[in-house]
């Protein structure tokens, strides 16, 4: 894998992990304004990173009951698209 392909792979992995950690933090932060400043700051950064990816998907993917499956779909799409791009660059 050349350096450009590795960089692209790394970016896709960082975004994937950001979505994953945002989901995990959302389970513990029912009311973000009542949380400590550090956790709230981390959550806000994760929101800024992930919302540009998740917001458009939410317009097309309906809720299933009370569950938002958008993060799962986004992670799967990121992995597929990332793999295709990395293979094309290698």
Secondary structure, 3 states (H helix, E strand, C coil): CCHHHHHHHHHHHHHHHHHHHHHHHHHHCCCHHHCCHHHHHHHHHHHHHHHHHHHHHHHHCCCECCECCHHHHHHHHHHHHHHHHHHHHC
